[in-house]
Amino acid sequence: MSVVRDLRVLLRFRYFRRLLVVRLLSQGADGVYQTALATYVVFSPEKQTSAAAIASAMAVLLLPYSLVGPFSGVLLDRWRRRQVLLYGSLLRTVLASATAALIITQVPDWLFYVSALCVTAVNRFVLSGLSAALPRVVDEERLVMANSLSPTAGTLAATAGVGLAFLVRLVIWDSDAAVVLLGAALYLCAGLASLRMARELLGPDRELVTPRLTTALSGTARDLVAGVRHLSTPPRREAAWALFSMTLMRFCYGALLVMLLMLCRYAFSSNADDGLALLGLALGISGAGFFAAALATPWAAARLGPGGWIVVCAGAAAVLVSALGLPFATTPTLVAAFVLGLTTQGAKIATDTIVQSSVEDGFRGRTFSVYDVLFNVAFVGAAGVAALILPPDGRSAALVVTVAVIYAGVAVAMARFEYRSVSHQ
């Protein structure tokens, strides 16, 4: 198979393998940590969770980072990205350990959310750095394949982290704090793994690096304006359209995730433990969709173009989500989880490729940081909309239809842009 052959070639890049190890450990830790948060906030038997409570938790954890995200993007274009991966992982180790201590001492919820917010903020910073560094460790010819393997493998690692968290709870210690400490240990391993790469390897170029924090931040506004202008120029307009499309698809994914949480908690199961197990199964099936996207996207993008593949993913989601979601039954919902994994990850791989291939290296860090900010805002906005629409048990035909219409709109808008681009060539 060509995919297997390409993967073998890609894995011969020594520094790509090392960067991939950092991603796998980092996102595996994310899966462990986020599972602990979910069980503590959503599936605790003593808590009566609502869609509004889930939306509030997402807002607390994600929106504040949106205020500092552009600043982190500027720093990713000025600081050594290897150092960002190292110190970011070490900082997450300390913060996650603090979260475990807060769970044990049963402090007020707001203090727990502050600790979790700090971990999430640093996590987004590290993920942006991993994406911005990827073109430095592979050649342009294999960038699509690298985007298929690396982020998708990271997502699968996060899914494996979810399974590992369940295993710890079932076999070793039924404690959210113990799971969080496991996540902290994996964050530490990610930091140590980054030391296998040279400080200068991941960029940015030496003339762009500013060693002093005050010096780097003083030009933030000017650099961000330059980044927006860079993205709006004709060679980069496809990247802007791809980012817009992916933001809307992220909104749809967030709304459906909140609905899935409520369905697993109240509609598909009789108690919190069964609901948590069903959610884990759904996330595992979605992870299989991510893996399928990694295999399908290089082939599809080579024939349709990355933009054309986004059109197909959005169009397929529009049709299949409504067909599978409206019955509100367990089996169709699990199939829908696979479809969402495939289409969402397929579109994301294509978007990453478009951005990395059209945005200059000196602007990639801030572009991917803004990318993350758009993801966060769309995700939280989706949770807020879901909180307004969803009934207590999570069954809402209105939400499913709304999401399907948005997917269809993305497919039509992106198709029109691709058609105009081809016509003007």
C-alpha positions as a Markdown table, in Angstrom:
| # | Residue | x | y | z |
|---|---|---|---|---|
| 1 | Met | 0.0 | 0.0 | 0.0 |
| 2 | Ser | 1.2 | 3.5 | -0.8 |
| 3 | Val | 0.2 | 4.8 | 2.6 |
| 4 | Val | 2.3 | 2.1 | 4.4 |
| 5 | Arg | 5.2 | 2.9 | 2.0 |
| 6 | Asp | 4.9 | 6.6 | 2.7 |
| 7 | Leu | 4.8 | 6.1 | 6.4 |
| 8 | Arg | 7.9 | 4.0 | 6.3 |
| 9 | Val | 9.7 | 6.8 | 4.4 |
| 10 | Leu | 8.4 | 9.4 | 6.8 |
| 11 | Leu | 9.5 | 7.6 | 9.9 |
| 12 | Arg | 13.1 | 7.5 | 8.5 |
| 13 | Phe | 13.3 | 11.2 | 9.4 |
| 14 | Arg | 15.1 | 11.0 | 12.7 |
| 15 | Tyr | 13.9 | 14.3 | 14.1 |
| 16 | Phe | 10.3 | 13.7 | 13.0 |
| 17 | Arg | 10.3 | 10.5 | 15.1 |
| 18 | Arg | 11.6 | 12.4 | 18.1 |
| 19 | Leu | 9.1 | 15.2 | 17.7 |
| 20 | Leu | 6.3 | 12.6 | 17.3 |
| 21 | Val | 7.4 | 11.0 | 20.6 |
| 22 | Val | 7.0 | 14.3 | 22.3 |
| 23 | Arg | 3.5 | 14.7 | 20.8 |
| 24 | Leu | 2.5 | 11.2 | 21.8 |
| 25 | Leu | 3.5 | 11.5 | 25.4 |
| 26 | Ser | 2.1 | 15.0 | 25.6 |
| 27 | Gln | -1.3 | 14.2 | 24.2 |
| 28 | Gly | -1.4 | 10.8 | 26.0 |
| 29 | Ala | -1.1 | 12.9 | 29.2 |
| 30 | Asp | -3.9 | 15.1 | 28.0 |
| 31 | Gly | -6.2 | 12.1 | 27.6 |
| 32 | Val | -5.4 | 11.0 | 31.1 |
| 33 | Tyr | -5.8 | 14.4 | 32.6 |
| 34 | Gln | -9.0 | 15.3 | 30.8 |
| 35 | Thr | -10.6 | 12.0 | 31.8 |
| 36 | Ala | -9.9 | 12.8 | 35.4 |
| 37 | Leu | -11.6 | 16.2 | 34.9 |
| 38 | Ala | -14.6 | 14.6 | 33.2 |
| 39 | Thr | -15.1 | 12.1 | 35.9 |
| 40 | Tyr | -14.7 | 14.7 | 38.6 |
| 41 | Val | -16.9 | 17.4 | 37.1 |
| 42 | Val | -19.5 | 15.5 | 35.0 |
| 43 | Phe | -19.8 | 11.9 | 36.1 |
| 44 | Ser | -19.4 | 12.2 | 39.9 |
| 45 | Pro | -22.5 | 10.4 | 41.4 |
| 46 | Glu | -23.1 | 13.2 | 43.8 |
| 47 | Lys | -23.2 | 15.9 | 41.0 |
| 48 | Gln | -26.4 | 16.5 | 39.0 |
| 49 | Thr | -24.7 | 17.7 | 35.8 |
| 50 | Ser | -26.6 | 19.8 | 33.2 |
| 51 | Ala | -25.6 | 21.1 | 29.8 |
| 52 | Ala | -25.3 | 24.6 | 31.3 |
| 53 | Ala | -22.9 | 23.3 | 33.9 |
| 54 | Ile | -20.8 | 21.6 | 31.2 |
| 55 | Ala | -20.8 | 24.9 | 29.2 |
| 56 | Ser | -19.8 | 26.9 | 32.2 |
| 57 | Ala | -16.8 | 24.5 | 32.8 |
| 58 | Met | -15.7 | 24.8 | 29.2 |
| 59 | Ala | -15.9 | 28.6 | 29.4 |
| 60 | Val | -13.9 | 28.7 | 32.5 |
| 61 | Leu | -11.2 | 26.4 | 31.1 |
| 62 | Leu | -11.0 | 27.7 | 27.5 |
| 63 | Leu | -12.1 | 31.3 | 27.1 |
| 64 | Pro | -9.4 | 33.0 | 29.3 |
| 65 | Tyr | -6.7 | 31.4 | 27.1 |
| 66 | Ser | -8.3 | 33.0 | 24.1 |
| 67 | Leu | -7.1 | 36.4 | 25.6 |
| 68 | Val | -3.5 | 35.3 | 25.8 |
| 69 | Gly | -3.4 | 33.0 | 22.7 |
| 70 | Pro | -2.2 | 35.7 | 20.2 |
| 71 | Phe | 0.6 | 36.6 | 22.6 |
| 72 | Ser | 1.8 | 33.0 | 22.8 |
| 73 | Gly | 1.8 | 32.9 | 19.0 |
| 74 | Val | 4.2 | 35.8 | 18.8 |
| 75 | Leu | 6.4 | 34.1 | 21.3 |
| 76 | Leu | 6.4 | 30.9 | 19.3 |
| 77 | Asp | 7.7 | 32.9 | 16.4 |
| 78 | Arg | 10.5 | 34.4 | 18.6 |
| 79 | Trp | 11.5 | 31.8 | 21.1 |
| 80 | Arg | 13.2 | 28.5 | 20.5 |
| 81 | Arg | 10.3 | 26.0 | 20.0 |
| 82 | Arg | 12.3 | 23.2 | 21.5 |
| 83 | Gln | 12.5 | 25.2 | 24.7 |
| 84 | Val | 8.8 | 25.9 | 24.6 |
| 85 | Leu | 8.1 | 22.1 | 24.5 |
| 86 | Leu | 10.6 | 21.5 | 27.3 |
| 87 | Tyr | 9.5 | 24.2 | 29.8 |
| 88 | Gly | 5.9 | 23.9 | 28.9 |
| 89 | Ser | 5.9 | 20.2 | 29.7 |
| 90 | Leu | 7.7 | 20.7 | 33.0 |
| 91 | Leu | 5.2 | 23.5 | 34.0 |
| 92 | Arg | 2.3 | 21.2 | 33.2 |
| 93 | Thr | 3.8 | 18.5 | 35.4 |
| 94 | Val | 3.8 | 20.9 | 38.4 |
| 95 | Leu | 0.3 | 22.3 | 37.7 |
| 96 | Ala | -1.2 | 18.8 | 37.2 |
| 97 | Ser | 0.3 | 17.7 | 40.5 |
| 98 | Ala | -1.3 | 20.8 | 42.1 |
| 99 | Thr | -4.7 | 19.7 | 40.6 |
| 100 | Ala | -4.3 | 16.3 | 42.2 |
| 101 | Ala | -3.7 | 17.9 | 45.6 |
| 102 | Leu | -6.8 | 20.1 | 45.2 |
| 103 | Ile | -8.9 | 17.1 | 44.4 |
| 104 | Ile | -7.7 | 15.3 | 47.5 |
| 105 | Thr | -8.3 | 18.3 | 49.8 |
| 106 | Gln | -11.8 | 18.9 | 48.3 |
| 107 | Val | -11.4 | 22.6 | 47.8 |
| 108 | Pro | -14.1 | 24.8 | 46.3 |
| 109 | Asp | -14.8 | 24.2 | 42.6 |
| 110 | Trp | -13.5 | 27.6 | 41.5 |
| 111 | Leu | -10.0 | 26.9 | 42.8 |
| 112 | Phe | -10.0 | 23.5 | 41.0 |
| 113 | Tyr | -11.1 | 25.3 | 37.8 |
| 114 | Val | -8.2 | 27.8 | 38.1 |
| 115 | Ser | -5.7 | 25.0 | 38.4 |
| 116 | Ala | -7.2 | 23.1 | 35.4 |
| 117 | Leu | -7.3 | 26.4 | 33.4 |
| 118 | Cys | -3.5 | 26.8 | 33.9 |
| 119 | Val | -2.8 | 23.3 | 32.6 |
| 120 | Thr | -5.1 | 23.8 | 29.6 |
| 121 | Ala | -3.5 | 27.2 | 28.7 |
| 122 | Val | 0.0 | 25.7 | 28.7 |
| 123 | Asn | -1.2 | 22.7 | 26.8 |
| 124 | Arg | -2.6 | 24.8 | 23.9 |
| 125 | Phe | 0.8 | 26.6 | 23.8 |
| 126 | Val | 2.6 | 23.4 | 23.5 |
| 127 | Leu | 0.3 | 22.0 | 20.8 |
| 128 | Ser | 0.7 | 25.2 | 18.7 |
| 129 | Gly | 4.5 | 24.8 | 19.0 |
| 130 | Leu | 4.3 | 21.2 | 17.8 |
| 131 | Ser | 2.3 | 22.2 | 14.8 |
| 132 | Ala | 4.5 | 25.1 | 13.9 |
| 133 | Ala | 7.7 | 23.0 | 14.2 |
| 134 | Leu | 6.5 | 20.1 | 12.0 |
| 135 | Pro | 7.7 | 21.6 | 8.7 |
| 136 | Arg | 11.2 | 21.9 | 10.2 |
| 137 | Val | 11.6 | 18.1 | 10.5 |
| 138 | Val | 10.1 | 16.8 | 7.2 |
| 139 | Asp | 10.5 | 18.0 | 3.6 |
| 140 | Glu | 7.6 | 19.7 | 1.7 |
| 141 | Glu | 6.9 | 16.7 | -0.4 |
| 142 | Arg | 5.8 | 14.7 | 2.6 |
| 143 | Leu | 4.1 | 17.4 | 4.6 |
| 144 | Val | 0.6 | 16.1 | 3.9 |
| 145 | Met | 1.6 | 12.7 | 5.2 |
| 146 | Ala | 3.3 | 14.2 | 8.2 |
| 147 | Asn | 0.1 | 16.1 | 9.0 |
| 148 | Ser | -1.9 | 12.9 | 8.6 |
| 149 | Leu | 0.4 | 10.9 | 10.9 |
| 150 | Ser | 1.4 | 13.4 | 13.6 |
| 151 | Pro | -1.8 | 15.1 | 14.8 |
| 152 | Thr | -3.8 | 11.9 | 14.2 |
| 153 | Ala | -1.3 | 9.8 | 16.2 |
| 154 | Gly | -1.5 | 12.4 | 18.9 |
| 155 | Thr | -5.3 | 12.1 | 19.0 |
| 156 | Leu | -5.0 | 8.4 | 19.1 |
| 157 | Ala | -2.5 | 8.8 | 22.0 |
| 158 | Ala | -5.1 | 10.9 | 23.8 |
| 159 | Thr | -7.7 | 8.2 | 23.2 |
| 160 | Ala | -5.2 | 5.7 | 24.6 |
| 161 | Gly | -4.7 | 8.0 | 27.6 |
| 162 | Val | -8.5 | 7.8 | 28.2 |
| 163 | Gly | -8.2 | 4.0 | 28.2 |
| 164 | Leu | -5.2 | 4.1 | 30.5 |
| 165 | Ala | -7.1 | 6.4 | 32.9 |
| 166 | Phe | -10.0 | 3.9 | 33.1 |
| 167 | Leu | -7.5 | 1.1 | 33.7 |
| 168 | Val | -5.9 | 2.9 | 36.6 |
| 169 | Arg | -9.3 | 3.5 | 38.2 |
| 170 | Leu | -10.4 | -0.1 | 37.7 |
| 171 | Val | -7.2 | -2.0 | 38.6 |
| 172 | Ile | -5.0 | 0.2 | 40.8 |
| 173 | Trp | -6.9 | 3.0 | 42.6 |
| 174 | Asp | -10.4 | 4.3 | 42.1 |
| 175 | Ser | -9.3 | 8.0 | 42.5 |
| 176 | Asp | -9.4 | 11.0 | 40.3 |
| 177 | Ala | -6.3 | 12.3 | 42.0 |
| 178 | Ala | -4.3 | 9.2 | 41.1 |
| 179 | Val | -5.3 | 9.6 | 37.5 |
| 180 | Val | -4.2 | 13.2 | 37.5 |
| 181 | Leu | -0.8 | 12.2 | 39.0 |
| 182 | Leu | -0.4 | 9.7 | 36.2 |
| 183 | Gly | -1.0 | 12.5 | 33.7 |
| 184 | Ala | 1.6 | 14.6 | 35.5 |
| 185 | Ala | 4.2 | 11.8 | 35.1 |
| 186 | Leu | 3.5 | 11.6 | 31.4 |
| 187 | Tyr | 3.9 | 15.4 | 31.0 |
| 188 | Leu | 7.3 | 15.0 | 32.7 |
| 189 | Cys | 8.3 | 12.3 | 30.2 |
| 190 | Ala | 7.3 | 14.6 | 27.3 |
| 191 | Gly | 9.6 | 17.3 | 28.6 |
| 192 | Leu | 12.5 | 14.8 | 28.9 |
| 193 | Ala | 11.9 | 13.5 | 25.4 |
| 194 | Ser | 12.2 | 17.0 | 24.0 |
| 195 | Leu | 15.8 | 17.1 | 25.2 |
| 196 | Arg | 16.7 | 14.6 | 22.4 |
| 197 | Met | 16.4 | 17.5 | 19.9 |
| 198 | Ala | 18.8 | 20.4 | 19.6 |
| 199 | Arg | 17.7 | 23.9 | 20.8 |
| 200 | Glu | 17.8 | 25.4 | 17.3 |
| 201 | Leu | 16.3 | 22.4 | 15.4 |
| 202 | Leu | 12.6 | 23.4 | 15.5 |
| 203 | Gly | 13.1 | 27.1 | 14.7 |
| 204 | Pro | 12.3 | 29.9 | 14.3 |
| 205 | Asp | 15.3 | 31.2 | 12.4 |
| 206 | Arg | 18.0 | 32.8 | 14.5 |
| 207 | Glu | 17.4 | 36.3 | 13.4 |
| 208 | Leu | 13.8 | 36.1 | 14.6 |
| 209 | Val | 14.6 | 34.9 | 18.1 |
| 210 | Thr | 14.3 | 37.4 | 20.9 |
| 211 | Pro | 15.7 | 36.2 | 24.2 |
| 212 | Arg | 14.0 | 38.7 | 26.5 |
| 213 | Leu | 10.3 | 38.5 | 27.3 |
| 214 | Thr | 9.8 | 42.2 | 27.5 |
| 215 | Thr | 11.4 | 42.7 | 24.1 |
| 216 | Ala | 9.3 | 39.9 | 22.6 |
| 217 | Leu | 6.0 | 41.3 | 23.9 |
| 218 | Ser | 6.7 | 44.9 | 23.1 |
| 219 | Gly | 6.1 | 44.2 | 19.4 |
| 220 | Thr | 3.0 | 42.0 | 19.8 |
| 221 | Ala | 0.4 | 44.3 | 18.3 |
| 222 | Arg | 2.6 | 45.1 | 15.3 |
| 223 | Asp | 3.4 | 41.4 | 14.8 |
| 224 | Leu | -0.2 | 40.3 | 15.0 |
| 225 | Val | -1.3 | 43.0 | 12.5 |
| 226 | Ala | 1.5 | 41.8 | 10.2 |
| 227 | Gly | 0.3 | 38.2 | 10.7 |
| 228 | Val | -3.3 | 39.1 | 9.7 |
| 229 | Arg | -2.1 | 40.9 | 6.6 |
| 230 | His | 0.1 | 38.0 | 5.7 |
| 231 | Leu | -2.9 | 35.6 | 6.0 |
| 232 | Ser | -5.1 | 38.0 | 3.9 |
| 233 | Thr | -2.8 | 38.2 | 0.9 |
| 234 | Pro | -3.8 | 36.3 | -2.2 |
| 235 | Pro | -1.4 | 33.4 | -1.8 |
| 236 | Arg | -2.7 | 32.8 | 1.7 |
| 237 | Arg | -6.5 | 33.2 | 1.2 |
| 238 | Glu | -7.0 | 29.5 | 0.9 |
| 239 | Ala | -5.5 | 29.2 | 4.4 |
| 240 | Ala | -7.9 | 31.9 | 5.7 |
| 241 | Trp | -10.9 | 30.0 | 4.2 |
| 242 | Ala | -9.7 | 26.7 | 5.6 |
| 243 | Leu | -9.4 | 28.2 | 9.0 |
| 244 | Phe | -12.9 | 29.7 | 8.8 |
| 245 | Ser | -14.3 | 26.3 | 7.7 |
| 246 | Met | -12.5 | 24.4 | 10.4 |
| 247 | Thr | -13.7 | 26.8 | 13.0 |
| 248 | Leu | -17.4 | 26.2 | 12.0 |
| 249 | Met | -16.8 | 22.4 | 12.0 |
| 250 | Arg | -15.2 | 22.7 | 15.4 |
| 251 | Phe | -18.4 | 24.5 | 16.6 |
| 252 | Cys | -20.5 | 21.5 | 15.3 |
| 253 | Tyr | -18.2 | 19.0 | 17.0 |
| 254 | Gly | -18.4 | 20.8 | 20.3 |
| 255 | Ala | -22.2 | 21.0 | 20.2 |
| 256 | Leu | -22.5 | 17.3 | 19.4 |
| 257 | Leu | -19.9 | 16.4 | 22.1 |
| 258 | Val | -22.1 | 18.1 | 24.8 |
| 259 | Met | -25.1 | 16.3 | 23.5 |
| 260 | Leu | -23.2 | 13.0 | 23.7 |
| 261 | Leu | -22.1 | 13.7 | 27.3 |
| 262 | Met | -25.8 | 14.3 | 28.3 |
| 263 | Leu | -27.0 | 11.2 | 26.4 |
| 264 | Cys | -24.4 | 9.0 | 28.0 |
| 265 | Arg | -25.1 | 10.5 | 31.4 |
| 266 | Tyr | -28.9 | 10.3 | 31.4 |
| 267 | Ala | -30.5 | 8.8 | 28.2 |
| 268 | Phe | -28.4 | 5.7 | 27.4 |
| 269 | Ser | -27.6 | 4.5 | 30.9 |
| 270 | Ser | -29.1 | 4.2 | 34.3 |
| 271 | Asn | -26.2 | 5.3 | 36.4 |
| 272 | Ala | -23.0 | 7.4 | 36.2 |
| 273 | Asp | -20.6 | 4.5 | 36.0 |
| 274 | Asp | -22.4 | 2.9 | 33.0 |
| 275 | Gly | -22.6 | 6.3 | 31.4 |
| 276 | Leu | -18.9 | 6.9 | 31.8 |
| 277 | Ala | -18.1 | 3.5 | 30.3 |
| 278 | Leu | -20.4 | 4.2 | 27.3 |
| 279 | Leu | -18.7 | 7.6 | 26.8 |
| 280 | Gly | -15.3 | 5.9 | 26.8 |
| 281 | Leu | -16.6 | 3.4 | 24.1 |
| 282 | Ala | -17.9 | 6.3 | 22.0 |
| 283 | Leu | -14.5 | 8.2 | 22.3 |
| 284 | Gly | -12.7 | 5.0 | 21.3 |
| 285 | Ile | -14.8 | 4.5 | 18.2 |
| 286 | Ser | -14.3 | 8.2 | 17.4 |
| 287 | Gly | -10.5 | 7.5 | 17.7 |
| 288 | Ala | -10.9 | 4.8 | 15.1 |
| 289 | Gly | -12.4 | 7.4 | 12.8 |
| 290 | Phe | -9.3 | 9.6 | 13.4 |
| 291 | Phe | -7.1 | 6.7 | 12.4 |
| 292 | Ala | -9.2 | 6.1 | 9.3 |
| 293 | Ala | -8.8 | 9.8 | 8.4 |
| 294 | Ala | -5.0 | 9.5 | 8.7 |
| 295 | Leu | -5.1 | 6.7 | 6.1 |
| 296 | Ala | -7.7 | 8.3 | 3.8 |
| 297 | Thr | -6.6 | 11.9 | 3.8 |
| 298 | Pro | -3.3 | 11.6 | 1.9 |
| 299 | Trp | -5.0 | 9.7 | -0.9 |
| 300 | Ala | -8.0 | 12.0 | -1.0 |
| 301 | Ala | -6.0 | 15.2 | -0.8 |
| 302 | Ala | -3.7 | 14.1 | -3.6 |
| 303 | Arg | -6.7 | 13.7 | -5.9 |
| 304 | Leu | -9.1 | 16.4 | -4.7 |
| 305 | Gly | -6.7 | 18.8 | -3.2 |
| 306 | Pro | -6.8 | 19.7 | 0.5 |
| 307 | Gly | -9.6 | 22.2 | 0.0 |
| 308 | Gly | -11.7 | 19.7 | -2.0 |
| 309 | Trp | -11.2 | 17.1 | 0.8 |
| 310 | Ile | -12.6 | 19.6 | 3.3 |
| 311 | Val | -15.7 | 20.0 | 1.1 |
| 312 | Val | -16.2 | 16.2 | 1.1 |
| 313 | Cys | -15.7 | 15.9 | 4.8 |
| 314 | Ala | -18.2 | 18.7 | 5.6 |
| 315 | Gly | -20.8 | 17.4 | 3.1 |
| 316 | Ala | -20.5 | 13.8 | 4.4 |
| 317 | Ala | -21.0 | 15.1 | 8.0 |
| 318 | Ala | -24.1 | 17.1 | 7.0 |
| 319 | Val | -25.8 | 14.0 | 5.6 |
| 320 | Leu | -24.7 | 11.3 | 8.0 |
| 321 | Val | -24.9 | 13.2 | 11.3 |
| 322 | Ser | -28.6 | 13.9 | 10.8 |
| 323 | Ala | -29.3 | 10.4 | 9.5 |
| 324 | Leu | -27.5 | 8.7 | 12.4 |
| 325 | Gly | -28.2 | 11.3 | 15.2 |
| 326 | Leu | -32.0 | 11.8 | 14.9 |
| 327 | Pro | -33.0 | 8.2 | 16.1 |
| 328 | Phe | -31.2 | 9.0 | 19.5 |
| 329 | Ala | -30.3 | 5.3 | 19.8 |
| 330 | Thr | -27.1 | 3.9 | 21.1 |
| 331 | Thr | -25.8 | 2.0 | 18.0 |
| 332 | Pro | -26.5 | 4.8 | 15.5 |
| 333 | Thr | -24.9 | 7.3 | 17.9 |
| 334 | Leu | -21.7 | 5.2 | 18.1 |
| 335 | Val | -21.6 | 5.0 | 14.3 |
| 336 | Ala | -22.0 | 8.8 | 14.2 |
| 337 | Ala | -19.0 | 9.0 | 16.5 |
| 338 | Phe | -16.9 | 7.2 | 14.0 |
| 339 | Val | -18.2 | 9.5 | 11.2 |
| 340 | Leu | -17.4 | 12.6 | 13.2 |
| 341 | Gly | -13.9 | 11.3 | 14.0 |
| 342 | Leu | -13.2 | 10.7 | 10.3 |
| 343 | Thr | -14.7 | 13.9 | 8.9 |
| 344 | Thr | -13.4 | 16.2 | 11.6 |
| 345 | Gln | -9.9 | 14.9 | 11.6 |
| 346 | Gly | -9.8 | 14.6 | 7.8 |
| 347 | Ala | -10.7 | 18.3 | 7.5 |
| 348 | Lys | -8.2 | 19.2 | 10.2 |
| 349 | Ile | -5.3 | 17.4 | 8.5 |
| 350 | Ala | -6.2 | 19.3 | 5.3 |
| 351 | Thr | -6.4 | 22.6 | 7.1 |
| 352 | Asp | -3.0 | 22.1 | 8.8 |
| 353 | Thr | -1.5 | 21.3 | 5.4 |
| 354 | Ile | -2.9 | 24.3 | 3.7 |
| 355 | Val | -1.7 | 26.6 | 6.6 |
| 356 | Gln | 1.8 | 25.1 | 6.8 |
| 357 | Ser | 2.4 | 25.1 | 3.1 |
| 358 | Ser | 1.1 | 28.7 | 2.4 |
| 359 | Val | 2.2 | 30.5 | 5.6 |
| 360 | Glu | 5.8 | 31.6 | 5.9 |
| 361 | Asp | 7.9 | 30.1 | 8.8 |
| 362 | Gly | 8.1 | 33.4 | 10.7 |
| 363 | Phe | 4.3 | 33.6 | 10.9 |
| 364 | Arg | 3.4 | 30.0 | 11.6 |
| 365 | Gly | 3.6 | 30.2 | 15.3 |
| 366 | Arg | 1.1 | 33.1 | 15.6 |
| 367 | Thr | -1.1 | 31.5 | 12.9 |
| 368 | Phe | -1.5 | 28.2 | 14.7 |
| 369 | Ser | -2.0 | 30.1 | 18.0 |
| 370 | Val | -4.9 | 32.0 | 16.5 |
| 371 | Tyr | -6.0 | 28.7 | 15.1 |
| 372 | Asp | -6.3 | 27.4 | 18.6 |
| 373 | Val | -8.0 | 30.5 | 19.8 |
| 374 | Leu | -10.7 | 30.1 | 17.1 |
| 375 | Phe | -11.0 | 26.4 | 18.2 |
| 376 | Asn | -11.6 | 27.4 | 21.8 |
| 377 | Val | -14.1 | 30.2 | 21.1 |
| 378 | Ala | -16.0 | 27.9 | 18.7 |
| 379 | Phe | -16.0 | 25.1 | 21.2 |
| 380 | Val | -17.2 | 27.2 | 24.1 |
| 381 | Gly | -19.8 | 28.9 | 21.9 |
| 382 | Ala | -21.1 | 25.5 | 20.8 |
| 383 | Ala | -21.4 | 24.4 | 24.4 |
| 384 | Gly | -23.4 | 27.6 | 25.2 |
| 385 | Val | -25.8 | 27.0 | 22.3 |
| 386 | Ala | -26.2 | 23.4 | 23.3 |
| 387 | Ala | -27.0 | 24.5 | 26.9 |
| 388 | Leu | -29.8 | 26.6 | 25.5 |
| 389 | Ile | -31.2 | 23.9 | 23.2 |
| 390 | Leu | -30.7 | 20.6 | 25.0 |
| 391 | Pro | -33.3 | 19.1 | 27.3 |
| 392 | Pro | -32.1 | 17.4 | 30.5 |
| 393 | Asp | -31.7 | 14.0 | 28.8 |
| 394 | Gly | -29.8 | 15.4 | 25.8 |
| 395 | Arg | -32.3 | 14.4 | 23.1 |
| 396 | Ser | -32.7 | 17.4 | 20.7 |
| 397 | Ala | -33.7 | 17.1 | 17.1 |
| 398 | Ala | -33.3 | 20.9 | 16.7 |
| 399 | Leu | -29.6 | 20.7 | 17.7 |
| 400 | Val | -28.9 | 17.8 | 15.3 |
| 401 | Val | -30.6 | 19.7 | 12.4 |
| 402 | Thr | -28.8 | 22.9 | 13.2 |
| 403 | Val | -25.4 | 21.2 | 13.1 |
| 404 | Ala | -26.2 | 19.5 | 9.8 |
| 405 | Val | -27.2 | 22.8 | 8.2 |
| 406 | Ile | -23.9 | 24.4 | 9.4 |
| 407 | Tyr | -21.9 | 21.5 | 7.9 |
| 408 | Ala | -23.8 | 21.9 | 4.6 |
| 409 | Gly | -23.0 | 25.6 | 4.6 |
| 410 | Val | -19.3 | 24.9 | 5.1 |
| 411 | Ala | -19.3 | 22.4 | 2.2 |
| 412 | Val | -21.0 | 24.9 | -0.1 |
| 413 | Ala | -18.9 | 27.9 | 0.8 |
| 414 | Met | -15.6 | 26.0 | 0.6 |
| 415 | Ala | -16.7 | 24.4 | -2.8 |
| 416 | Arg | -17.4 | 27.9 | -4.2 |
| 417 | Phe | -14.0 | 29.2 | -3.1 |
| 418 | Glu | -12.2 | 26.2 | -4.6 |
| 419 | Tyr | -14.2 | 26.6 | -7.9 |
| 420 | Arg | -13.3 | 30.3 | -8.1 |
| 421 | Ser | -9.6 | 29.6 | -7.4 |
| 422 | Val | -9.5 | 27.0 | -10.2 |
| 423 | Ser | -11.3 | 29.3 | -12.6 |
| 424 | His | -8.8 | 32.2 | -12.0 |
| 425 | Gln | -5.7 | 30.0 | -12.5 |
